[in-house]
Amino acid sequence: MAPSEQRELENLSTRLTRLERDTTEQSKMLVEMRDMMISARGSWKTVMGIAGFAAAVGGVIAKLLPFWASKP
């Protein structure tokens, strides 16, 4: 094998090793993201319920505020 071919093979081998390492890291990150999404399934419903309740209370207060402000 010529030296240039050997150098090119070494370069390709190094790049392949880096790609394999990156792929492994990405797989770990995907598993972590999946686990996070699974654990957050119920909590977003709770947050939306609290936000809806707060919006309803704010609407009632905004509706009644002119009546309360006009009383002496």
PQR file with spaces between the fields and no chain letter, atoms N, CA, C, O and H, PARSE charges and radii, in Angstrom:
ATOM       1  N    MET     1       0.839   -1.176    0.000 -0.4000 1.5000
ATOM       2  CA   MET     1       0.000    0.000    0.000 -0.0000 2.0000
ATOM       3  C    MET     1       0.887    1.245    0.000  0.5500 1.7000
ATOM       4  O    MET     1       1.920    1.296    0.669 -0.5500 1.4000
ATOM       5  N    ALA     2       0.469    2.211   -0.744 -0.4000 1.5000
ATOM       6  CA   ALA     2       1.220    3.458   -0.817 -0.0000 2.0000
ATOM       7  C    ALA     2       0.991    4.262    0.461  0.5500 1.7000
ATOM       8  O    ALA     2      -0.045    4.123    1.110 -0.5500 1.4000
ATOM       9  H    ALA     2      -0.370    2.169   -1.287  0.4000 1.0000
ATOM      10  N    PRO     3       1.966    5.104    0.819 -0.5600 1.5000
ATOM      11  CA   PRO     3       1.805    5.901    2.046  0.2800 2.0000
ATOM      12  C    PRO     3       0.567    6.792    2.028  0.5500 1.7000
ATOM      13  O    PRO     3      -0.063    6.996    3.066 -0.5500 1.4000
ATOM      14  N    SER     4       0.217    7.319    0.869 -0.4000 1.5000
ATOM      15  CA   SER     4      -0.964    8.187    0.819 -0.0000 2.0000
ATOM      16  C    SER     4      -2.247    7.395    1.073  0.5500 1.7000
ATOM      17  O    SER     4      -3.180    7.892    1.704 -0.5500 1.4000
ATOM      18  H    SER     4       0.729    7.153    0.027  0.4000 1.0000
ATOM      19  N    GLU     5      -2.282    6.145    0.571 -0.4000 1.5000
ATOM      20  CA   GLU     5      -3.453    5.301    0.821 -0.0000 2.0000
ATOM      21  C    GLU     5      -3.550    4.937    2.302  0.5500 1.7000
ATOM      22  O    GLU     5      -4.635    4.931    2.881 -0.5500 1.4000
ATOM      23  H    GLU     5      -1.525    5.741    0.059  0.4000 1.0000
ATOM      24  N    GLN     6      -2.404    4.635    2.900 -0.4000 1.5000
ATOM      25  CA   GLN     6      -2.379    4.306    4.328 -0.0000 2.0000
ATOM      26  C    GLN     6      -2.862    5.493    5.156  0.5500 1.7000
ATOM      27  O    GLN     6      -3.646    5.325    6.090 -0.5500 1.4000
ATOM      28  H    GLN     6      -1.522    4.640    2.429  0.4000 1.0000
ATOM      29  N    ARG     7      -2.395    6.686    4.815 -0.4000 1.5000
ATOM      30  CA   ARG     7      -2.795    7.898    5.519 -0.0000 2.0000
ATOM      31  C    ARG     7      -4.309    8.133    5.378  0.5500 1.7000
ATOM      32  O    ARG     7      -4.990    8.509    6.332 -0.5500 1.4000
ATOM      33  H    ARG     7      -1.758    6.823    4.057  0.4000 1.0000
ATOM      34  N    GLU     8      -4.807    7.899    4.166 -0.4000 1.5000
ATOM      35  CA   GLU     8      -6.243    8.091    3.926 -0.0000 2.0000
ATOM      36  C    GLU     8      -7.067    7.076    4.714  0.5500 1.7000
ATOM      37  O    GLU     8      -8.114    7.420    5.263 -0.5500 1.4000
ATOM      38  H    GLU     8      -4.254    7.594    3.390  0.4000 1.0000
ATOM      39  N    LEU     9      -6.605    5.837    4.771 -0.4000 1.5000
ATOM      40  CA   LEU     9      -7.307    4.822    5.561 -0.0000 2.0000
ATOM      41  C    LEU     9      -7.314    5.170    7.049  0.5500 1.7000
ATOM      42  O    LEU     9      -8.324    4.995    7.730 -0.5500 1.4000
ATOM      43  H    LEU     9      -5.755    5.557    4.324  0.4000 1.0000
ATOM      44  N    GLU    10      -6.187    5.661    7.543 -0.4000 1.5000
ATOM      45  CA   GLU    10      -6.123    6.069    8.945 -0.0000 2.0000
ATOM      46  C    GLU    10      -7.081    7.229    9.211  0.5500 1.7000
ATOM      47  O    GLU    10      -7.752    7.267   10.242 -0.5500 1.4000
ATOM      48  H    GLU    10      -5.367    5.804    6.989  0.4000 1.0000
ATOM      49  N    ASN    11      -7.138    8.164    8.281 -0.4000 1.5000
ATOM      50  CA   ASN    11      -8.038    9.311    8.416 -0.0000 2.0000
ATOM      51  C    ASN    11      -9.498    8.826    8.440  0.5500 1.7000
ATOM      52  O    ASN    11     -10.289    9.264    9.276 -0.5500 1.4000
ATOM      53  H    ASN    11      -6.593    8.134    7.442  0.4000 1.0000
ATOM      54  N    LEU    12      -9.838    7.934    7.529 -0.4000 1.5000
ATOM      55  CA   LEU    12     -11.203    7.406    7.483 -0.0000 2.0000
ATOM      56  C    LEU    12     -11.544    6.607    8.739  0.5500 1.7000
ATOM      57  O    LEU    12     -12.667    6.665    9.240 -0.5500 1.4000
ATOM      58  H    LEU    12      -9.195    7.579    6.850  0.4000 1.0000
ATOM      59  N    SER    13     -10.573    5.871    9.234 -0.4000 1.5000
ATOM      60  CA   SER    13     -10.787    5.095   10.459 -0.0000 2.0000
ATOM      61  C    SER    13     -11.049    6.021   11.643  0.5500 1.7000
ATOM      62  O    SER    13     -11.924    5.752   12.466 -0.5500 1.4000
ATOM      63  H    SER    13      -9.660    5.824    8.827  0.4000 1.0000
ATOM      64  N    THR    14     -10.294    7.107   11.726 -0.4000 1.5000
ATOM      65  CA   THR    14     -10.490    8.083   12.796 -0.0000 2.0000
ATOM      66  C    THR    14     -11.862    8.730   12.694  0.5500 1.7000
ATOM      67  O    THR    14     -12.551    8.897   13.701 -0.5500 1.4000
ATOM      68  H    THR    14      -9.583    7.326   11.058  0.4000 1.0000
ATOM      69  N    ARG    15     -12.256    9.091   11.489 -0.4000 1.5000
ATOM      70  CA   ARG    15     -13.573    9.710   11.289 -0.0000 2.0000
ATOM      71  C    ARG    15     -14.698    8.745   11.652  0.5500 1.7000
ATOM      72  O    ARG    15     -15.699    9.146   12.245 -0.5500 1.4000
ATOM      73  H    ARG    15     -11.696    8.956   10.671  0.4000 1.0000
ATOM      74  N    LEU    16     -14.530    7.467   11.292 -0.4000 1.5000
ATOM      75  CA   LEU    16     -15.533    6.458   11.612 -0.0000 2.0000
ATOM      76  C    LEU    16     -15.659    6.284   13.125  0.5500 1.7000
ATOM      77  O    LEU    16     -16.763    6.155   13.654 -0.5500 1.4000
ATOM      78  H    LEU    16     -13.717    7.142   10.810  0.4000 1.0000
ATOM      79  N    THR    17     -14.539    6.282   13.802 -0.4000 1.5000
ATOM      80  CA   THR    17     -14.556    6.158   15.267 -0.0000 2.0000
ATOM      81  C    THR    17     -15.296    7.340   15.893  0.5500 1.7000
ATOM      82  O    THR    17     -16.091    7.156   16.815 -0.5500 1.4000
ATOM      83  H    THR    17     -13.642    6.387   13.373  0.4000 1.0000
ATOM      84  N    ARG    18     -15.041    8.535   15.404 -0.4000 1.5000
ATOM      85  CA   ARG    18     -15.742    9.727   15.918 -0.0000 2.0000
ATOM      86  C    ARG    18     -17.241    9.642   15.655  0.5500 1.7000
ATOM      87  O    ARG    18     -18.049    9.963   16.527 -0.5500 1.4000
ATOM      88  H    ARG    18     -14.395    8.684   14.656  0.4000 1.0000
ATOM      89  N    LEU    19     -17.614    9.207   14.445 -0.4000 1.5000
ATOM      90  CA   LEU    19     -19.031    9.070   14.111 -0.0000 2.0000
ATOM      91  C    LEU    19     -19.732    8.049   15.010  0.5500 1.7000
ATOM      92  O    LEU    19     -20.861    8.270   15.449 -0.5500 1.4000
ATOM      93  H    LEU    19     -16.958    8.946   13.736  0.4000 1.0000
ATOM      94  N    GLU    20     -19.058    6.938   15.279 -0.4000 1.5000
ATOM      95  CA   GLU    20     -19.636    5.925   16.163 -0.0000 2.0000
ATOM      96  C    GLU    20     -19.830    6.485   17.567  0.5500 1.7000
ATOM      97  O    GLU    20     -20.861    6.241   18.195 -0.5500 1.4000
ATOM      98  H    GLU    20     -18.141    6.759   14.923  0.4000 1.0000
ATOM      99  N    ARG    21     -18.854    7.229   18.060 -0.4000 1.5000
ATOM     100  CA   ARG    21     -18.960    7.831   19.388 -0.0000 2.0000
ATOM     101  C    ARG    21     -20.099    8.847   19.427  0.5500 1.7000
ATOM     102  O    ARG    21     -20.875    8.879   20.382 -0.5500 1.4000
ATOM     103  H    ARG    21     -18.017    7.428   17.550  0.4000 1.0000
ATOM     104  N    ASP    22     -20.196    9.675   18.390 -0.4000 1.5000
ATOM     105  CA   ASP    22     -21.273   10.663   18.330 -0.0000 2.0000
ATOM     106  C    ASP    22     -22.640    9.993   18.275  0.5500 1.7000
ATOM     107  O    ASP    22     -23.586   10.452   18.916 -0.5500 1.4000
ATOM     108  H    ASP    22     -19.565    9.648   17.614  0.4000 1.0000
ATOM     109  N    THR    23     -22.743    8.918   17.517 -0.4000 1.5000
ATOM     110  CA   THR    23     -24.003    8.191   17.417 -0.0000 2.0000
ATOM     111  C    THR    23     -24.396    7.601   18.766  0.5500 1.7000
ATOM     112  O    THR    23     -25.571    7.627   19.134 -0.5500 1.4000
ATOM     113  H    THR    23     -21.975    8.545   16.997  0.4000 1.0000
ATOM     114  N    THR    24     -23.444    7.079   19.494 -0.4000 1.5000
ATOM     115  CA   THR    24     -23.717    6.527   20.822 -0.0000 2.0000
ATOM     116  C    THR    24     -24.204    7.621   21.762  0.5500 1.7000
ATOM     117  O    THR    24     -25.159    7.416   22.512 -0.5500 1.4000
ATOM     118  H    THR    24     -22.489    7.057   19.196  0.4000 1.0000
ATOM     119  N    GLU    25     -23.553    8.785   21.728 -0.4000 1.5000
ATOM     120  CA   GLU    25     -23.960    9.901   22.580 -0.0000 2.0000
ATOM     121  C    GLU    25     -25.357   10.389   22.219  0.5500 1.7000
ATOM     122  O    GLU    25     -26.153   10.712   23.101 -0.5500 1.4000
ATOM     123  H    GLU    25     -22.778    8.952   21.119  0.4000 1.0000
ATOM     124  N    GLN    26     -25.654   10.443   20.925 -0.4000 1.5000
ATOM     125  CA   GLN    26     -26.981   10.881   20.499 -0.0000 2.0000
ATOM     126  C    GLN    26     -28.053    9.885   20.932  0.5500 1.7000
ATOM     127  O    GLN    26     -29.159   10.286   21.293 -0.5500 1.4000
ATOM     128  H    GLN    26     -25.007   10.181   20.209  0.4000 1.0000
ATOM     129  N    SER    27     -27.739    8.609   20.900 -0.4000 1.5000
ATOM     130  CA   SER    27     -28.691    7.600   21.347 -0.0000 2.0000
ATOM     131  C    SER    27     -28.999    7.772   22.829  0.5500 1.7000
ATOM     132  O    SER    27     -30.152    7.660   23.246 -0.5500 1.4000
ATOM     133  H    SER    27     -26.840    8.283   20.606  0.4000 1.0000
ATOM     134  N    LYS    28     -27.977    8.042   23.616 -0.4000 1.5000
ATOM     135  CA   LYS    28     -28.181    8.268   25.052 -0.0000 2.0000
ATOM     136  C    LYS    28     -29.052    9.504   25.282  0.5500 1.7000
ATOM     137  O    LYS    28     -29.936    9.499   26.139 -0.5500 1.4000
ATOM     138  H    LYS    28     -27.041    8.133   23.277  0.4000 1.0000
ATOM     139  N    MET    29     -28.793   10.567   24.505 -0.4000 1.5000
ATOM     140  CA   MET    29     -29.584   11.784   24.656 -0.0000 2.0000
ATOM     141  C    MET    29     -31.036   11.542   24.268  0.5500 1.7000
ATOM     142  O    MET    29     -31.940   12.062   24.923 -0.5500 1.4000
ATOM     143  H    MET    29     -28.076   10.571   23.808  0.4000 1.0000
ATOM     144  N    LEU    30     -31.277   10.771   23.227 -0.4000 1.5000
ATOM     145  CA   LEU    30     -32.645   10.467   22.812 -0.0000 2.0000
ATOM     146  C    LEU    30     -33.388    9.679   23.886  0.5500 1.7000
ATOM     147  O    LEU    30     -34.567    9.927   24.138 -0.5500 1.4000
ATOM     148  H    LEU    30     -30.544   10.349   22.695  0.4000 1.0000
ATOM     149  N    VAL    31     -32.706    8.739   24.512 -0.4000 1.5000
ATOM     150  CA   VAL    31     -33.330    7.972   25.591 -0.0000 2.0000
ATOM     151  C    VAL    31     -33.680    8.897   26.753  0.5500 1.7000
ATOM     152  O    VAL    31     -34.761    8.780   27.329 -0.5500 1.4000
ATOM     153  H    VAL    31     -31.748    8.538   24.307  0.4000 1.0000
ATOM     154  N    GLU    32     -32.786    9.807   27.102 -0.4000 1.5000
ATOM     155  CA   GLU    32     -33.059   10.762   28.177 -0.0000 2.0000
ATOM     156  C    GLU    32     -34.238   11.660   27.829  0.5500 1.7000
ATOM     157  O    GLU    32     -35.085   11.927   28.682 -0.5500 1.4000
ATOM     158  H    GLU    32     -31.908    9.902   26.634  0.4000 1.0000
ATOM     159  N    MET    33     -34.302   12.129   26.588 -0.4000 1.5000
ATOM     160  CA   MET    33     -35.410   12.983   26.166 -0.0000 2.0000
ATOM     161  C    MET    33     -36.733   12.222   26.199  0.5500 1.7000
ATOM     162  O    MET    33     -37.756   12.766   26.615 -0.5500 1.4000
ATOM     163  H    MET    33     -33.614   11.913   25.896  0.4000 1.0000
ATOM     164  N    ARG    34     -36.712   10.967   25.763 -0.4000 1.5000
ATOM     165  CA   ARG    34     -37.919   10.151   25.804 -0.0000 2.0000
ATOM     166  C    ARG    34     -38.397    9.962   27.243  0.5500 1.7000
ATOM     167  O    ARG    34     -39.588   10.089   27.529 -0.5500 1.4000
ATOM     168  H    ARG    34     -35.881   10.525   25.426  0.4000 1.0000
ATOM     169  N    ASP    35     -37.473    9.660   28.137 -0.4000 1.5000
ATOM     170  CA   ASP    35     -37.830    9.481   29.541 -0.0000 2.0000
ATOM     171  C    ASP    35     -38.406   10.760   30.132  0.5500 1.7000
ATOM     172  O    ASP    35     -39.359   10.712   30.909 -0.5500 1.4000
ATOM     173  H    ASP    35     -36.506    9.556   27.905  0.4000 1.0000
ATOM     174  N    MET    36     -37.834   11.901   29.769 -0.4000 1.5000
ATOM     175  CA   MET    36     -38.331   13.177   30.263 -0.0000 2.0000
ATOM     176  C    MET    36     -39.747   13.435   29.745  0.5500 1.7000
ATOM     177  O    MET    36     -40.604   13.911   30.490 -0.5500 1.4000
ATOM     178  H    MET    36     -37.059   11.940   29.137  0.4000 1.0000
ATOM     179  N    MET    37     -39.991   13.124   28.485 -0.4000 1.5000
ATOM     180  CA   MET    37     -41.318   13.343   27.919 -0.0000 2.0000
ATOM     181  C    MET    37     -42.350   12.403   28.545  0.5500 1.7000
ATOM     182  O    MET    37     -43.498   12.794   28.761 -0.5500 1.4000
ATOM     183  H    MET    37     -39.295   12.737   27.880  0.4000 1.0000
ATOM     184  N    ILE    38     -41.950   11.189   28.831 -0.4000 1.5000
ATOM     185  CA   ILE    38     -42.867   10.245   29.468 -0.0000 2.0000
ATOM     186  C    ILE    38     -43.240   10.725   30.863  0.5500 1.7000
ATOM     187  O    ILE    38     -44.400   10.625   31.261 -0.5500 1.4000
ATOM     188  H    ILE    38     -41.018   10.872   28.656  0.4000 1.0000
ATOM     189  N    SER    39     -42.277   11.242   31.605 -0.4000 1.5000
ATOM     190  CA   SER    39     -42.558   11.702   32.963 -0.0000 2.0000
ATOM     191  C    SER    39     -43.357   12.994   32.970  0.5500 1.7000
ATOM     192  O    SER    39     -43.995   13.309   33.975 -0.5500 1.4000
ATOM     193  H    SER    39     -41.334   11.323   31.282  0.4000 1.0000
ATOM     194  N    ALA    40     -43.342   13.756   31.874 -0.4000 1.5000
ATOM     195  CA   ALA    40     -44.043   15.040   31.819 -0.0000 2.0000
ATOM     196  C    ALA    40     -45.452   14.919   31.251  0.5500 1.7000
ATOM     197  O    ALA    40     -46.129   15.936   31.101 -0.5500 1.4000
ATOM     198  H    ALA    40     -42.823   13.500   31.058  0.4000 1.0000
ATOM     199  N    ARG    41     -45.915   13.726   30.932 -0.4000 1.5000
ATOM     200  CA   ARG    41     -47.226   13.564   30.313 -0.0000 2.0000
ATOM     201  C    ARG    41     -48.349   14.090   31.179  0.5500 1.7000
ATOM     202  O    ARG    41     -49.209   14.819   30.684 -0.5500 1.4000
ATOM     203  H    ARG    41     -45.365   12.900   31.053  0.4000 1.0000
ATOM     204  N    GLY    42     -48.370   13.746   32.454 -0.4000 1.5000
ATOM     205  CA   GLY    42     -49.459   14.177   33.317 -0.0000 2.0000
ATOM     206  C    GLY    42     -49.296   15.588   33.836  0.5500 1.7000
ATOM     207  O    GLY    42     -50.285   16.264   34.117 -0.5500 1.4000
ATOM     208  H    GLY    42     -47.671   13.154   32.856  0.4000 1.0000
ATOM     209  N    SER    43     -48.086   16.033   33.966 -0.4000 1.5000
ATOM     210  CA   SER    43     -47.866   17.336   34.587 -0.0000 2.0000
ATOM     211  C    SER    43     -48.325   18.484   33.698  0.5500 1.7000
ATOM     212  O    SER    43     -48.737   19.515   34.228 -0.5500 1.4000
ATOM     213  H    SER    43     -47.283   15.483   33.738  0.4000 1.0000
ATOM     214  N    TRP    44     -48.274   18.360   32.383 -0.4000 1.5000
ATOM     215  CA   TRP    44     -48.718   19.454   31.531 -0.0000 2.0000
ATOM     216  C    TRP    44     -50.218   19.647   31.646  0.5500 1.7000
ATOM     217  O    TRP    44     -50.712   20.765   31.505 -0.5500 1.4000
ATOM     218  H    TRP    44     -47.939   17.522   31.952  0.4000 1.0000
ATOM     219  N    LYS    45     -50.951   18.566   31.899 -0.4000 1.5000
ATOM     220  CA   LYS    45     -52.394   18.688   32.091 -0.0000 2.0000
ATOM     221  C    LYS    45     -52.694   19.462   33.371  0.5500 1.7000
ATOM     222  O    LYS    45     -53.619   20.273   33.408 -0.5500 1.4000
ATOM     223  H    LYS    45     -50.549   17.658   32.013  0.4000 1.0000
ATOM     224  N    THR    46     -51.926   19.215   34.402 -0.4000 1.5000
ATOM     225  CA   THR    46     -52.099   19.932   35.664 -0.0000 2.0000
ATOM     226  C    THR    46     -51.805   21.412   35.468  0.5500 1.7000
ATOM     227  O    THR    46     -52.557   22.262   35.946 -0.5500 1.4000
ATOM     228  H    THR    46     -51.175   18.555   34.373  0.4000 1.0000
ATOM     229  N    VAL    47     -50.742   21.722   34.784 -0.4000 1.5000
ATOM     230  CA   VAL    47     -50.379   23.119   34.534 -0.0000 2.0000
ATOM     231  C    VAL    47     -51.478   23.812   33.733  0.5500 1.7000
ATOM     232  O    VAL    47     -51.840   24.948   34.040 -0.5500 1.4000
ATOM     233  H    VAL    47     -50.131   21.031   34.396  0.4000 1.0000
ATOM     234  N    MET    48     -52.006   23.152   32.724 -0.4000 1.5000
ATOM     235  CA   MET    48     -53.067   23.752   31.912 -0.0000 2.0000
ATOM     236  C    MET    48     -54.344   23.935   32.733  0.5500 1.7000
ATOM     237  O    MET    48     -55.061   24.917   32.539 -0.5500 1.4000
ATOM     238  H    MET    48     -51.712   22.229   32.475  0.4000 1.0000
ATOM     239  N    GLY    49     -54.637   23.019   33.636 -0.4000 1.5000
ATOM     240  CA   GLY    49     -55.796   23.171   34.505 -0.0000 2.0000
ATOM     241  C    GLY    49     -55.659   24.370   35.426  0.5500 1.7000
ATOM     242  O    GLY    49     -56.606   25.137   35.598 -0.5500 1.4000
ATOM     243  H    GLY    49     -54.055   22.222   33.794  0.4000 1.0000
ATOM     244  N    ILE    50     -54.494   24.533   36.014 -0.4000 1.5000
ATOM     245  CA   ILE    50     -54.250   25.678   36.897 -0.0000 2.0000
ATOM     246  C    ILE    50     -54.313   26.981   36.099  0.5500 1.7000
ATOM     247  O    ILE    50     -54.866   27.974   36.571 -0.5500 1.4000
ATOM     248  H    ILE    50     -53.724   23.910   35.875  0.4000 1.0000
ATOM     249  N    ALA    51     -53.746   26.977   34.892 -0.4000 1.5000
ATOM     250  CA   ALA    51     -53.787   28.186   34.057 -0.0000 2.0000
ATOM     251  C    ALA    51     -55.223   28.525   33.666  0.5500 1.7000
ATOM     252  O    ALA    51     -55.595   29.699   33.647 -0.5500 1.4000
ATOM     253  H    ALA    51     -53.296   26.171   34.508  0.4000 1.0000
ATOM     254  N    GLY    52     -56.027   27.525   33.356 -0.4000 1.5000
ATOM     255  CA   GLY    52     -57.425   27.763   33.020 -0.0000 2.0000
ATOM     256  C    GLY    52     -58.204   28.323   34.196  0.5500 1.7000
ATOM     257  O    GLY    52     -59.017   29.232   34.032 -0.5500 1.4000
ATOM     258  H    GLY    52     -55.725   26.571   33.372  0.4000 1.0000
ATOM     259  N    PHE    53     -57.960   27.786   35.372 -0.4000 1.5000
ATOM     260  CA   PHE    53     -58.622   28.281   36.566 -0.0000 2.0000
ATOM     261  C    PHE    53     -58.213   29.722   36.852  0.5500 1.7000
ATOM     262  O    PHE    53     -59.054   30.555   37.192 -0.5500 1.4000
ATOM     263  H    PHE    53     -57.300   27.047   35.505  0.4000 1.0000
ATOM     264  N    ALA    54     -56.921   30.015   36.714 -0.4000 1.5000
ATOM     265  CA   ALA    54     -56.438   31.381   36.948 -0.0000 2.0000
ATOM     266  C    ALA    54     -57.037   32.353   35.935  0.5500 1.7000
ATOM     267  O    ALA    54     -57.359   33.490   36.278 -0.5500 1.4000
ATOM     268  H    ALA    54     -56.238   29.339   36.438  0.4000 1.0000
ATOM     269  N    ALA    55     -57.187   31.909   34.694 -0.4000 1.5000
ATOM     270  CA   ALA    55     -57.791   32.769   33.674 -0.0000 2.0000
ATOM     271  C    ALA    55     -59.262   33.030   33.999  0.5500 1.7000
ATOM     272  O    ALA    55     -59.746   34.146   33.806 -0.5500 1.4000
ATOM     273  H    ALA    55     -56.926   30.984   34.416  0.4000 1.0000
ATOM     274  N    ALA    56     -59.973   32.022   34.488 -0.4000 1.5000
ATOM     275  CA   ALA    56     -61.381   32.192   34.845 -0.0000 2.0000
ATOM     276  C    ALA    56     -61.527   33.164   36.013  0.5500 1.7000
ATOM     277  O    ALA    56     -62.391   34.040   35.989 -0.5500 1.4000
ATOM     278  H    ALA    56     -59.580   31.116   34.646  0.4000 1.0000
ATOM     279  N    VAL    57     -60.698   33.014   37.019 -0.4000 1.5000
ATOM     280  CA   VAL    57     -60.749   33.929   38.167 -0.0000 2.0000
ATOM     281  C    VAL    57     -60.407   35.345   37.726  0.5500 1.7000
ATOM     282  O    VAL    57     -61.051   36.302   38.157 -0.5500 1.4000
ATOM     283  H    VAL    57     -59.996   32.303   37.038  0.4000 1.0000
ATOM     284  N    GLY    58     -59.401   35.486   36.872 -0.4000 1.5000
ATOM     285  CA   GLY    58     -59.038   36.810   36.359 -0.0000 2.0000
ATOM     286  C    GLY    58     -60.163   37.431   35.555  0.5500 1.7000
ATOM     287  O    GLY    58     -60.377   38.641   35.635 -0.5500 1.4000
ATOM     288  H    GLY    58     -58.878   34.708   36.522  0.4000 1.0000
ATOM     289  N    GLY    59     -60.888   36.635   34.783 -0.4000 1.5000
ATOM     290  CA   GLY    59     -62.025   37.141   34.022 -0.0000 2.0000
ATOM     291  C    GLY    59     -63.146   37.624   34.909  0.5500 1.7000
ATOM     292  O    GLY    59     -63.751   38.663   34.646 -0.5500 1.4000
ATOM     293  H    GLY    59     -60.715   35.653   34.718  0.4000 1.0000
ATOM     294  N    VAL    60     -63.429   36.869   35.970 -0.4000 1.5000
ATOM     295  CA   VAL    60     -64.478   37.284   36.915 -0.0000 2.0000
ATOM     296  C    VAL    60     -64.080   38.579   37.607  0.5500 1.7000
ATOM     297  O    VAL    60     -64.904   39.483   37.748 -0.5500 1.4000
ATOM     298  H    VAL    60     -62.938   36.024   36.184  0.4000 1.0000
ATOM     299  N    ILE    61     -62.853   38.678   38.033 -0.4000 1.5000
ATOM     300  CA   ILE    61     -62.386   39.905   38.699 -0.0000 2.0000
ATOM     301  C    ILE    61     -62.451   41.085   37.746  0.5500 1.7000
ATOM     302  O    ILE    61     -62.876   42.173   38.135 -0.5500 1.4000
ATOM     303  H    ILE    61     -62.183   37.944   37.920  0.4000 1.0000
ATOM     304  N    ALA    62     -62.033   40.883   36.495 -0.4000 1.5000
ATOM     305  CA   ALA    62     -62.084   41.969   35.521 -0.0000 2.0000
ATOM     306  C    ALA    62     -63.527   42.402   35.242  0.5500 1.7000
ATOM     307  O    ALA    62     -63.788   43.580   34.999 -0.5500 1.4000
ATOM     308  H    ALA    62     -61.688   39.999   36.178  0.4000 1.0000
ATOM     309  N    LYS    63     -64.448   41.460   35.276 -0.4000 1.5000
ATOM     310  CA   LYS    63     -65.853   41.787   35.032 -0.0000 2.0000
ATOM     311  C    LYS    63     -66.455   42.546   36.220  0.5500 1.7000
ATOM     312  O    LYS    63     -67.239   43.473   36.016 -0.5500 1.4000
ATOM     313  H    LYS    63     -64.236   40.503   35.473  0.4000 1.0000
ATOM     314  N    LEU    64     -66.111   42.180   37.427 -0.4000 1.5000
ATOM     315  CA   LEU    64     -66.695   42.793   38.626 -0.0000 2.0000
ATOM     316  C    LEU    64     -65.974   44.052   39.082  0.5500 1.7000
ATOM     317  O    LEU    64     -66.534   44.828   39.857 -0.5500 1.4000
ATOM     318  H    LEU    64     -65.474   41.427   37.592  0.4000 1.0000
ATOM     319  N    LEU    65     -64.763   44.273   38.630 -0.4000 1.5000
ATOM     320  CA   LEU    65     -63.967   45.415   39.072 -0.0000 2.0000
ATOM     321  C    LEU    65     -64.640   46.761   38.794  0.5500 1.7000
ATOM     322  O    LEU    65     -64.589   47.627   39.668 -0.5500 1.4000
ATOM     323  H    LEU    65     -64.308   43.643   38.001  0.4000 1.0000
ATOM     324  N    PRO    66     -65.262   46.994   37.650 -0.5600 1.5000
ATOM     325  CA   PRO    66     -65.928   48.285   37.425  0.2800 2.0000
ATOM     326  C    PRO    66     -67.082   48.534   38.423  0.5500 1.7000
ATOM     327  O    PRO    66     -67.322   49.669   38.837 -0.5500 1.4000
ATOM     328  N    PHE    67     -67.773   47.474   38.790 -0.4000 1.5000
ATOM     329  CA   PHE    67     -68.870   47.624   39.755 -0.0000 2.0000
ATOM     330  C    PHE    67     -68.342   47.957   41.157  0.5500 1.7000
ATOM     331  O    PHE    67     -68.916   48.784   41.865 -0.5500 1.4000
ATOM     332  H    PHE    67     -67.578   46.553   38.455  0.4000 1.0000
ATOM     333  N    TRP    68     -67.251   47.307   41.541 -0.4000 1.5000
ATOM     334  CA   TRP    68     -66.672   47.584   42.842 -0.0000 2.0000
ATOM     335  C    TRP    68     -66.047   48.971   42.886  0.5500 1.7000
ATOM     336  O    TRP    68     -66.113   49.643   43.916 -0.5500 1.4000
ATOM     337  H    TRP    68     -66.785   46.635   40.966  0.4000 1.0000
ATOM     338  N    ALA    69     -65.453   49.404   41.805 -0.4000 1.5000
ATOM     339  CA   ALA    69     -64.785   50.705   41.767 -0.0000 2.0000
ATOM     340  C    ALA    69     -65.802   51.856   41.770  0.5500 1.7000
ATOM     341  O    ALA    69     -65.473   52.950   42.228 -0.5500 1.4000
ATOM     342  H    ALA    69     -65.400   48.859   40.969  0.4000 1.0000
ATOM     343  N    SER    70     -67.020   51.639   41.274 -0.4000 1.5000
ATOM     344  CA   SER    70     -67.998   52.715   41.202 -0.0000 2.0000
ATOM     345  C    SER    70     -68.726   52.930   42.528  0.5500 1.7000
ATOM     346  O    SER    70     -69.376   53.962   42.691 -0.5500 1.4000
ATOM     347  H    SER    70     -67.287   50.750   40.902  0.4000 1.0000
ATOM     348  N    LYS    71     -68.648   52.020   43.461 -0.4000 1.5000
ATOM     349  CA   LYS    71     -69.304   52.186   44.768 -0.0000 2.0000
ATOM     350  C    LYS    71     -68.487   53.153   45.636  0.5500 1.7000
ATOM     351  O    LYS    71     -67.259   53.082   45.672 -0.5500 1.4000
ATOM     352  H    LYS    71     -68.119   51.181   43.329  0.4000 1.0000
ATOM     353  N    PRO    72     -69.175   54.038   46.320 -0.5600 1.5000
ATOM     354  CA   PRO    72     -68.461   55.006   47.177  0.2800 2.0000
ATOM     355  C    PRO    72     -67.889   54.412   48.427  0.5500 1.7000
ATOM     356  O    PRO    72     -67.272   55.121   49.221 -0.5500 1.4000
